[in-house]
Amino acid sequence: MTAAKNATESTGYKTKARAELADLISHKKDKIFKASELAKELSNSSLSTIYRNLQLMEKTGFIQSFGTDENKEICYRYIGPGDCQNKIHLICRKCGKFFHLEGATLQKVKKLIEKECGFYVNQQESCLFGYCSSCYSKESQQP
């Protein structure tokens, strides 16, 4: 079963708008997106329909919401089934791309946080914001 099909079936009754939205989101694996951006790509769905479906998809674990951009709009990311387990997410504030911190590096970071802070990280919901190497070099070149 595809991730998009699973997202539509696990949210209750199926609608064409939900299926189209799930399919669109499942193709945004490494990108952060906002409801307004999705609305531009799905001209047959209203913004309220998109928000309603995003809420349902978040409850079922298909997407995750976090923070807001400078316009106070909620940002989302596709997490799909099993794609983001045992990882921490590094998200570029400029281009919206995200990367996975995993493996030995992740274990070192988690142990350091536990030792220094007495804090245990929930990896599935963890995001660190900054700039990818490409955007950082562009930022540092500006006056």
OpenMM code with the backbone's topology and positions (N, CA, C; nanometers):
from openmm import Vec3, app, unit

residues = "MET THR ALA ALA LYS ASN ALA THR GLU SER THR GLY TYR LYS THR LYS ALA ARG ALA GLU LEU ALA ASP LEU ILE SER HIS LYS LYS ASP LYS ILE PHE LYS ALA SER GLU LEU ALA LYS GLU LEU SER ASN SER SER LEU SER THR ILE TYR ARG ASN LEU GLN LEU MET GLU LYS THR GLY PHE ILE GLN SER PHE GLY THR ASP GLU ASN LYS GLU ILE CYS TYR ARG TYR ILE GLY PRO GLY ASP CYS GLN ASN LYS ILE HIS LEU ILE CYS ARG LYS CYS GLY LYS PHE PHE HIS LEU GLU GLY ALA THR LEU GLN LYS VAL LYS LYS LEU ILE GLU LYS GLU CYS GLY PHE TYR VAL ASN GLN GLN GLU SER CYS LEU PHE GLY TYR CYS SER SER CYS TYR SER LYS GLU SER GLN GLN PRO".split()
positions = [
    Vec3(0.0850, -0.1185, 0.0000),
    Vec3(0.0000, 0.0000, 0.0000),
    Vec3(0.0891, 0.1243, 0.0000),
    Vec3(0.0611, 0.2189, -0.0867),
    Vec3(0.1416, 0.3398, -0.0924),
    Vec3(0.1157, 0.4253, 0.0300),
    Vec3(0.2121, 0.5125, 0.0625),
    Vec3(0.1973, 0.6003, 0.1781),
    Vec3(0.0763, 0.6919, 0.1622),
    Vec3(0.0556, 0.7425, 0.0410),
    Vec3(-0.0582, 0.8326, 0.0172),
    Vec3(-0.1901, 0.7581, 0.0361),
    Vec3(-0.1988, 0.6364, -0.0149),
    Vec3(-0.3217, 0.5589, 0.0003),
    Vec3(-0.3460, 0.5259, 0.1470),
    Vec3(-0.2395, 0.4906, 0.2177),
    Vec3(-0.2510, 0.4612, 0.3601),
    Vec3(-0.2998, 0.5838, 0.4373),
    Vec3(-0.2509, 0.7020, 0.4017),
    Vec3(-0.2918, 0.8251, 0.4693),
    Vec3(-0.4388, 0.8541, 0.4477),
    Vec3(-0.4887, 0.8294, 0.3294),
    Vec3(-0.6295, 0.8583, 0.3025),
    Vec3(-0.7199, 0.7558, 0.3690),
    Vec3(-0.6791, 0.6310, 0.3729),
    Vec3(-0.7640, 0.5281, 0.4317),
    Vec3(-0.7645, 0.5330, 0.5836),
    Vec3(-0.6538, 0.5754, 0.6436),
    Vec3(-0.6476, 0.5773, 0.7895),
    Vec3(-0.7133, 0.7011, 0.8503),
    Vec3(-0.7579, 0.7948, 0.7681),
    Vec3(-0.8219, 0.9158, 0.8192),
    Vec3(-0.9740, 0.9078, 0.8127),
    Vec3(-1.0282, 0.7907, 0.7906),
    Vec3(-1.1740, 0.7769, 0.7845),
    Vec3(-1.2198, 0.7629, 0.6410),
    Vec3(-1.3310, 0.8266, 0.6101),
    Vec3(-1.3833, 0.8138, 0.4743),
    Vec3(-1.2900, 0.8796, 0.3738),
    Vec3(-1.2941, 0.8284, 0.2514),
    Vec3(-1.2038, 0.8756, 0.1464),
    Vec3(-1.2704, 0.9868, 0.0650),
    Vec3(-1.1926, 1.0872, 0.0345),
    Vec3(-1.2409, 1.1920, -0.0549),
    Vec3(-1.1359, 1.2136, -0.1632),
    Vec3(-1.1792, 1.2652, -0.2747),
    Vec3(-1.0864, 1.2926, -0.3842),
    Vec3(-0.9840, 1.3983, -0.3419),
    Vec3(-1.0313, 1.5013, -0.2702),
    Vec3(-0.9410, 1.6084, -0.2260),
    Vec3(-0.8334, 1.5536, -0.1326),
    Vec3(-0.8710, 1.4662, -0.0410),
    Vec3(-0.7741, 1.4095, 0.0531),
    Vec3(-0.6739, 1.3216, -0.0211),
    Vec3(-0.7214, 1.2430, -0.1165),
    Vec3(-0.6316, 1.1562, -0.1935),
    Vec3(-0.5315, 1.2389, -0.2740),
    Vec3(-0.5778, 1.3465, -0.3374),
    Vec3(-0.4885, 1.4328, -0.4150),
    Vec3(-0.3862, 1.5015, -0.3247),
    Vec3(-0.4313, 1.5479, -0.2086),
    Vec3(-0.3421, 1.6138, -0.1143),
    Vec3(-0.2364, 1.5154, -0.0631),
    Vec3(-0.2778, 1.3958, -0.0257),
    Vec3(-0.1845, 1.2945, 0.0243),
    Vec3(-0.0811, 1.2584, -0.0822),
    Vec3(-0.1250, 1.2469, -0.2054),
    Vec3(-0.0330, 1.2150, -0.3141),
    Vec3(0.0686, 1.3274, -0.3336),
    Vec3(0.0221, 1.4514, -0.3315),
    Vec3(0.1113, 1.5665, -0.3468),
    Vec3(0.2136, 1.5704, -0.2337),
    Vec3(0.1681, 1.5509, -0.1118),
    Vec3(0.2573, 1.5564, 0.0048),
    Vec3(0.3604, 1.4441, -0.0005),
    Vec3(0.3193, 1.3259, -0.0425),
    Vec3(0.4125, 1.2132, -0.0442),
    Vec3(0.5283, 1.2346, -0.1419),
    Vec3(0.5155, 1.3306, -0.2324),
    Vec3(0.6237, 1.3641, -0.3240),
    Vec3(0.7101, 1.4800, -0.2726),
    Vec3(0.6871, 1.5217, -0.1493),
    Vec3(0.7641, 1.6316, -0.0901),
    Vec3(0.8475, 1.5792, 0.0264),
    Vec3(0.9121, 1.4667, 0.0062),
    Vec3(0.9834, 1.3986, 0.1138),
    Vec3(1.0902, 1.4836, 0.1819),
    Vec3(1.1638, 1.5620, 0.1110),
    Vec3(1.2740, 1.6375, 0.1704),
    Vec3(1.2480, 1.7873, 0.1751),
    Vec3(1.1226, 1.8243, 0.1766),
    Vec3(1.0897, 1.9667, 0.1755),
    Vec3(0.9899, 2.0012, 0.2843),
    Vec3(0.9993, 2.1210, 0.3318),
    Vec3(0.9030, 2.1776, 0.4240),
    Vec3(0.7981, 2.2475, 0.3385),
    Vec3(0.6724, 2.2397, 0.3791),
    Vec3(0.5673, 2.3034, 0.3003),
    Vec3(0.4629, 2.3657, 0.3929),
    Vec3(0.3848, 2.4557, 0.3357),
    Vec3(0.2780, 2.5259, 0.4077),
    Vec3(0.1459, 2.5014, 0.3358),
    Vec3(0.0377, 2.5167, 0.4063),
    Vec3(-0.0950, 2.4952, 0.3482),
    Vec3(-0.1178, 2.5874, 0.2290),
    Vec3(-0.0735, 2.7104, 0.2383),
    Vec3(-0.0946, 2.8053, 0.1278),
    Vec3(-0.0217, 2.7608, 0.0010),
    Vec3(0.0957, 2.6994, 0.0171),
    Vec3(0.1688, 2.6492, -0.0988),
    Vec3(0.0953, 2.5313, -0.1622),
    Vec3(0.0414, 2.4438, -0.0775),
    Vec3(-0.0345, 2.3300, -0.1290),
    Vec3(-0.1594, 2.3773, -0.2033),
    Vec3(-0.2233, 2.4823, -0.1505),
    Vec3(-0.3449, 2.5350, -0.2127),
    Vec3(-0.3171, 2.5849, -0.3547),
    Vec3(-0.1995, 2.6409, -0.3774),
    Vec3(-0.1634, 2.6882, -0.5113),
    Vec3(-0.1486, 2.5719, -0.6091),
    Vec3(-0.1033, 2.4577, -0.5567),
    Vec3(-0.0839, 2.3406, -0.6426),
    Vec3(-0.2121, 2.2595, -0.6605),
    Vec3(-0.3063, 2.2765, -0.5689),
    Vec3(-0.4335, 2.2033, -0.5747),
    Vec3(-0.5473, 2.3028, -0.5925),
    Vec3(-0.5642, 2.3501, -0.7107),
    Vec3(-0.6627, 2.4556, -0.7362),
    Vec3(-0.8071, 2.4119, -0.7114),
    Vec3(-0.8332, 2.2815, -0.7076),
    Vec3(-0.9700, 2.2332, -0.6843),
    Vec3(-1.0060, 2.2220, -0.5359),
    Vec3(-0.9095, 2.2477, -0.4465),
    Vec3(-0.9347, 2.2375, -0.3018),
    Vec3(-0.9219, 2.3742, -0.2369),
    Vec3(-1.0152, 2.4049, -0.1485),
    Vec3(-1.0082, 2.5316, -0.0752),
    Vec3(-0.9029, 2.5209, 0.0349),
    Vec3(-0.8569, 2.6345, 0.0818),
    Vec3(-0.7583, 2.6379, 0.1890),
    Vec3(-0.8139, 2.5717, 0.3156),
    Vec3(-0.9413, 2.5926, 0.3450),
    Vec3(-0.9998, 2.5298, 0.4648),
    Vec3(-1.0033, 2.3776, 0.4512),
    Vec3(-1.0298, 2.3263, 0.3325),
    Vec3(-1.0273, 2.1816, 0.3094),
    Vec3(-0.8862, 2.1278, 0.3297),
    Vec3(-0.7886, 2.2002, 0.2819),
    Vec3(-0.6494, 2.1582, 0.2975),
    Vec3(-0.6114, 2.1562, 0.4453),
    Vec3(-0.6438, 2.2619, 0.5198),
    Vec3(-0.6127, 2.2650, 0.6634),
    Vec3(-0.6808, 2.1500, 0.7374),
    Vec3(-0.8051, 2.1244, 0.7063),
    Vec3(-0.8795, 2.0166, 0.7727),
    Vec3(-0.8130, 1.8813, 0.7466),
    Vec3(-0.7739, 1.8589, 0.6226),
    Vec3(-0.7073, 1.7330, 0.5888),
    Vec3(-0.5669, 1.7242, 0.6473),
    Vec3(-0.4969, 1.8356, 0.6554),
    Vec3(-0.3643, 1.8348, 0.7182),
    Vec3(-0.3751, 1.7958, 0.8656),
    Vec3(-0.4782, 1.8450, 0.9334),
    Vec3(-0.4995, 1.8072, 1.0741),
    Vec3(-0.5196, 1.6568, 1.0874),
    Vec3(-0.6017, 1.6000, 1.0019),
    Vec3(-0.6257, 1.4552, 1.0057),
    Vec3(-0.4986, 1.3764, 0.9744),
    Vec3(-0.4230, 1.4232, 0.8775),
    Vec3(-0.3003, 1.3536, 0.8392),
    Vec3(-0.1949, 1.3611, 0.9488),
    Vec3(-0.1956, 1.4709, 1.0224),
    Vec3(-0.1010, 1.4813, 1.1339),
    Vec3(-0.1389, 1.3832, 1.2454),
    Vec3(-0.2668, 1.3714, 1.2735),
    Vec3(-0.3124, 1.2776, 1.3770),
    Vec3(-0.2755, 1.1337, 1.3447),
    Vec3(-0.2709, 1.0988, 1.2171),
    Vec3(-0.2390, 0.9617, 1.1778),
    Vec3(-0.0898, 0.9392, 1.1552),
    Vec3(-0.0076, 1.0429, 1.1726),
    Vec3(0.1367, 1.0264, 1.1595),
    Vec3(0.1898, 1.0336, 1.0178),
    Vec3(0.1113, 1.0850, 0.9249),
    Vec3(0.1550, 1.0990, 0.7864),
    Vec3(0.2417, 1.2234, 0.7681),
    Vec3(0.2097, 1.3294, 0.8426),
    Vec3(0.2861, 1.4540, 0.8395),
    Vec3(0.3092, 1.5021, 0.9821),
    Vec3(0.3972, 1.5999, 0.9969),
    Vec3(0.4232, 1.6625, 1.1255),
    Vec3(0.4215, 1.8134, 1.1063),
    Vec3(0.3599, 1.8838, 1.1989),
    Vec3(0.3633, 2.0303, 1.1946),
    Vec3(0.4671, 2.0779, 1.2949),
    Vec3(0.5206, 2.1944, 1.2682),
    Vec3(0.6161, 2.2534, 1.3614),
    Vec3(0.6273, 2.4010, 1.3332),
    Vec3(0.6580, 2.4765, 1.4356),
    Vec3(0.6873, 2.6174, 1.4222),
    Vec3(0.6058, 2.6924, 1.3195),
    Vec3(0.6475, 2.8120, 1.2969),
    Vec3(0.5845, 2.8961, 1.1960),
    Vec3(0.6939, 2.9701, 1.1208),
    Vec3(0.6590, 3.0188, 1.0052),
    Vec3(0.7538, 3.1006, 0.9310),
    Vec3(0.7373, 3.2461, 0.9750),
    Vec3(0.8021, 3.3368, 0.9070),
    Vec3(0.7956, 3.4786, 0.9454),
    Vec3(0.6548, 3.5369, 0.9322),
    Vec3(0.5696, 3.4723, 0.8547),
    Vec3(0.4315, 3.5182, 0.8403),
    Vec3(0.3358, 3.4488, 0.9358),
    Vec3(0.3908, 3.3738, 1.0303),
    Vec3(0.3127, 3.3012, 1.1320),
    Vec3(0.2289, 3.1883, 1.0744),
    Vec3(0.2692, 3.1368, 0.9587),
    Vec3(0.1988, 3.0236, 0.8996),
    Vec3(0.2668, 2.8940, 0.9443),
    Vec3(0.1894, 2.7962, 0.9847),
    Vec3(0.2418, 2.6682, 1.0308),
    Vec3(0.3120, 2.5969, 0.9155),
    Vec3(0.4251, 2.5366, 0.9463),
    Vec3(0.5002, 2.4593, 0.8481),
    Vec3(0.4759, 2.3108, 0.8741),
    Vec3(0.4860, 2.2324, 0.7693),
    Vec3(0.4640, 2.0884, 0.7774),
    Vec3(0.5761, 2.0160, 0.7058),
    Vec3(0.5886, 1.8884, 0.7392),
    Vec3(0.6803, 1.8014, 0.6662),
    Vec3(0.6212, 1.6626, 0.6595),
    Vec3(0.6485, 1.5941, 0.5516),
    Vec3(0.6044, 1.4559, 0.5326),
    Vec3(0.6922, 1.3655, 0.6172),
    Vec3(0.6315, 1.2765, 0.6935),
    Vec3(0.7122, 1.1808, 0.7687),
    Vec3(0.6831, 1.0375, 0.7289),
    Vec3(0.5712, 1.0133, 0.6645),
    Vec3(0.5409, 0.8811, 0.6118),
    Vec3(0.5695, 0.7666, 0.7061),
    Vec3(0.5361, 0.6478, 0.6674),
    Vec3(0.5554, 0.5320, 0.7537),
    Vec3(0.7024, 0.4905, 0.7629),
    Vec3(0.7600, 0.5054, 0.8814),
    Vec3(0.8951, 0.4581, 0.9066),
    Vec3(1.0083, 0.5403, 0.8489),
    Vec3(0.9804, 0.6437, 0.7739),
    Vec3(1.0866, 0.7210, 0.7099),
    Vec3(1.1729, 0.7987, 0.8094),
    Vec3(1.1158, 0.8357, 0.9223),
    Vec3(1.1868, 0.9258, 1.0125),
    Vec3(1.2102, 0.8673, 1.1515),
    Vec3(1.1973, 0.7386, 1.1647),
    Vec3(1.2225, 0.6754, 1.2935),
    Vec3(1.3723, 0.6786, 1.3212),
    Vec3(1.4079, 0.6967, 1.4466),
    Vec3(1.5485, 0.6947, 1.4904),
    Vec3(1.6342, 0.7998, 1.4223),
    Vec3(1.5759, 0.9169, 1.4017),
    Vec3(1.6487, 1.0263, 1.3379),
    Vec3(1.6086, 1.1584, 1.4034),
    Vec3(1.6966, 1.2552, 1.3962),
    Vec3(1.6654, 1.3933, 1.4332),
    Vec3(1.6722, 1.4717, 1.3034),
    Vec3(1.5874, 1.5704, 1.2900),
    Vec3(1.5761, 1.6438, 1.1646),
    Vec3(1.6448, 1.7790, 1.1729),
    Vec3(1.7265, 1.8063, 1.0742),
    Vec3(1.7957, 1.9337, 1.0604),
    Vec3(1.7263, 2.0074, 0.9471),
    Vec3(1.6725, 2.1251, 0.9762),
    Vec3(1.5896, 2.1955, 0.8788),
    Vec3(1.6513, 2.3310, 0.8450),
    Vec3(1.6689, 2.3552, 0.7149),
    Vec3(1.7245, 2.4817, 0.6681),
    Vec3(1.6153, 2.5888, 0.6708),
    Vec3(1.6417, 2.6973, 0.7409),
    Vec3(1.5445, 2.8075, 0.7509),
    Vec3(1.5288, 2.8834, 0.6194),
    Vec3(1.6277, 2.8755, 0.5329),
    Vec3(1.6205, 2.9531, 0.4087),
    Vec3(1.5509, 2.8759, 0.2965),
    Vec3(1.5968, 2.7555, 0.2658),
    Vec3(1.5423, 2.6827, 0.1508),
    Vec3(1.4369, 2.5786, 0.1908),
    Vec3(1.4262, 2.5473, 0.3203),
    Vec3(1.3248, 2.4534, 0.3662),
    Vec3(1.3621, 2.3074, 0.3543),
    Vec3(1.4784, 2.2781, 0.3024),
    Vec3(1.5200, 2.1377, 0.2903),
    Vec3(1.5509, 2.0822, 0.4289),
    Vec3(1.5232, 1.9531, 0.4475),
    Vec3(1.5633, 1.8945, 0.5741),
    Vec3(1.6479, 1.7711, 0.5531),
    Vec3(1.7297, 1.7460, 0.6534),
    Vec3(1.8275, 1.6389, 0.6503),
    Vec3(1.8078, 1.5536, 0.7749),
    Vec3(1.8511, 1.4287, 0.7677),
    Vec3(1.8416, 1.3394, 0.8824),
    Vec3(1.9766, 1.3300, 0.9523),
    Vec3(1.9731, 1.3441, 1.0837),
    Vec3(2.0892, 1.3164, 1.1670),
    Vec3(2.0623, 1.1776, 1.2237),
    Vec3(2.1504, 1.0831, 1.1949),
    Vec3(2.1241, 0.9454, 1.2347),
    Vec3(2.2538, 0.8719, 1.2649),
    Vec3(2.2431, 0.7474, 1.2991),
    Vec3(2.3593, 0.6617, 1.3207),
    Vec3(2.4429, 0.7027, 1.4412),
    Vec3(2.5746, 0.6826, 1.4286),
    Vec3(2.6675, 0.7074, 1.5391),
    Vec3(2.6663, 0.8537, 1.5832),
    Vec3(2.6538, 0.9447, 1.4864),
    Vec3(2.6511, 1.0880, 1.5205),
    Vec3(2.5302, 1.1195, 1.6070),
    Vec3(2.4156, 1.0665, 1.5716),
    Vec3(2.2945, 1.0874, 1.6497),
    Vec3(2.3120, 1.0321, 1.7909),
    Vec3(2.3673, 0.9147, 1.8031),
    Vec3(2.3849, 0.8542, 1.9351),
    Vec3(2.4768, 0.9384, 2.0229),
    Vec3(2.5834, 0.9957, 1.9642),
    Vec3(2.6737, 1.0830, 2.0390),
    Vec3(2.6007, 1.2076, 2.0887),
    Vec3(2.5195, 1.2681, 2.0004),
    Vec3(2.4442, 1.3887, 2.0373),
    Vec3(2.3452, 1.3570, 2.1492),
    Vec3(2.2714, 1.2475, 2.1356),
    Vec3(2.1737, 1.2089, 2.2378),
    Vec3(2.2404, 1.1844, 2.3724),
    Vec3(2.3519, 1.1124, 2.3727),
    Vec3(2.4230, 1.0834, 2.4983),
    Vec3(2.4758, 1.2107, 2.5628),
    Vec3(2.5241, 1.3036, 2.4812),
    Vec3(2.5732, 1.4305, 2.5340),
    Vec3(2.4591, 1.5101, 2.5981),
    Vec3(2.3454, 1.5156, 2.5317),
    Vec3(2.2294, 1.5867, 2.5866),
    Vec3(2.1828, 1.5205, 2.7167),
    Vec3(2.1767, 1.3886, 2.7173),
    Vec3(2.1352, 1.3172, 2.8382),
    Vec3(2.2324, 1.3436, 2.9531),
    Vec3(2.3622, 1.3367, 2.9250),
    Vec3(2.4645, 1.3553, 3.0283),
    Vec3(2.4680, 1.4991, 3.0792),
    Vec3(2.4715, 1.5948, 2.9866),
    Vec3(2.4866, 1.7354, 3.0248),
    Vec3(2.3586, 1.7991, 3.0780),
    Vec3(2.2445, 1.7554, 3.0274),
    Vec3(2.1176, 1.8222, 3.0601),
    Vec3(2.0196, 1.7345, 3.1367),
    Vec3(2.0446, 1.6051, 3.1424),
    Vec3(1.9480, 1.5155, 3.2051),
    Vec3(1.8172, 1.5144, 3.1279),
    Vec3(1.8276, 1.5224, 2.9967),
    Vec3(1.7106, 1.5336, 2.9093),
    Vec3(1.7157, 1.4225, 2.8068),
    Vec3(1.6014, 1.3571, 2.7855),
    Vec3(1.5937, 1.2454, 2.6918),
    Vec3(1.5118, 1.2879, 2.5698),
    Vec3(1.5741, 1.2816, 2.4542),
    Vec3(1.5173, 1.3337, 2.3300),
    Vec3(1.4185, 1.2349, 2.2688),
    Vec3(1.3012, 1.2871, 2.2283),
    Vec3(1.2055, 1.2107, 2.1484),
    Vec3(1.2423, 1.2373, 2.0031),
    Vec3(1.3106, 1.1439, 1.9422),
    Vec3(1.3645, 1.1641, 1.8076),
    Vec3(1.2579, 1.1900, 1.7030),
    Vec3(1.1445, 1.1250, 1.7128),
    Vec3(1.0402, 1.1380, 1.6115),
    Vec3(0.9908, 1.2823, 1.5999),
    Vec3(0.9988, 1.3574, 1.7079),
    Vec3(0.9461, 1.4935, 1.7080),
    Vec3(1.0542, 1.5997, 1.7162),
    Vec3(1.1791, 1.5622, 1.6934),
    Vec3(1.2896, 1.6560, 1.7129),
    Vec3(1.3344, 1.7211, 1.5831),
    Vec3(1.3422, 1.8532, 1.5875),
    Vec3(1.3884, 1.9311, 1.4725),
    Vec3(1.4871, 2.0360, 1.5212),
    Vec3(1.5964, 2.0503, 1.4512),
    Vec3(1.6930, 2.1560, 1.4778),
    Vec3(1.6941, 2.2469, 1.3552),
    Vec3(1.6883, 2.3760, 1.3783),
    Vec3(1.6822, 2.4724, 1.2690),
    Vec3(1.8152, 2.5433, 1.2524),
    Vec3(1.8499, 2.5713, 1.1297),
    Vec3(1.9729, 2.6412, 1.0974),
    Vec3(1.9773, 2.6634, 0.9476),
    Vec3(2.0967, 2.6515, 0.8892),
    Vec3(2.1142, 2.6720, 0.7458),
    Vec3(2.1971, 2.5588, 0.6872),
    Vec3(2.1537, 2.5079, 0.5725),
    Vec3(2.2328, 2.4064, 0.5033),
    Vec3(2.3605, 2.4741, 0.4529),
    Vec3(2.4583, 2.3952, 0.4128),
    Vec3(2.5874, 2.4522, 0.3715),
    Vec3(2.5723, 2.5469, 0.2530),
    Vec3(2.4832, 2.5156, 0.1616),
    Vec3(2.4630, 2.6013, 0.0452),
    Vec3(2.4058, 2.7369, 0.0858),
    Vec3(2.3010, 2.7360, 0.1666),
    Vec3(2.2386, 2.8610, 0.2094),
    Vec3(2.3260, 2.9396, 0.3062),
    Vec3(2.4020, 2.8699, 0.3888),
    Vec3(2.4883, 2.9368, 0.4846),
    Vec3(2.5971, 3.0152, 0.4136),
    Vec3(2.6541, 2.9574, 0.3083),
    Vec3(2.7593, 3.0287, 0.2346),
    Vec3(2.7012, 3.1506, 0.1638),
    Vec3(2.5765, 3.1418, 0.1156),
    Vec3(2.5107, 3.2564, 0.0526),
    Vec3(2.4806, 3.3639, 0.1562),
    Vec3(2.4355, 3.3238, 0.2764),
    Vec3(2.4045, 3.4181, 0.3839),
    Vec3(2.5301, 3.4928, 0.4286),
    Vec3(2.6412, 3.4190, 0.4441),
    Vec3(2.7626, 3.4801, 0.4962),
    Vec3(2.8282, 3.5741, 0.3963),
    Vec3(2.7913, 3.5667, 0.2676),
    Vec3(2.8473, 3.6536, 0.1665),
    Vec3(2.7713, 3.7863, 0.1546),
    Vec3(2.6567, 3.7938, 0.2196),
    Vec3(2.5784, 3.9177, 0.2116),
    Vec3(2.6334, 4.0183, 0.3103),
    Vec3(2.6303, 4.1481, 0.2725),
    Vec3(2.6840, 4.2528, 0.3607),
    Vec3(2.6020, 4.2701, 0.4860),
] * unit.nanometer
topology = app.Topology()
chain = topology.addChain("A")
for resn in residues:
    res = topology.addResidue(resn, chain)
    for name in ("N", "CA", "C"):
        topology.addAtom(name, app.Element.getBySymbol(name[0]), res)
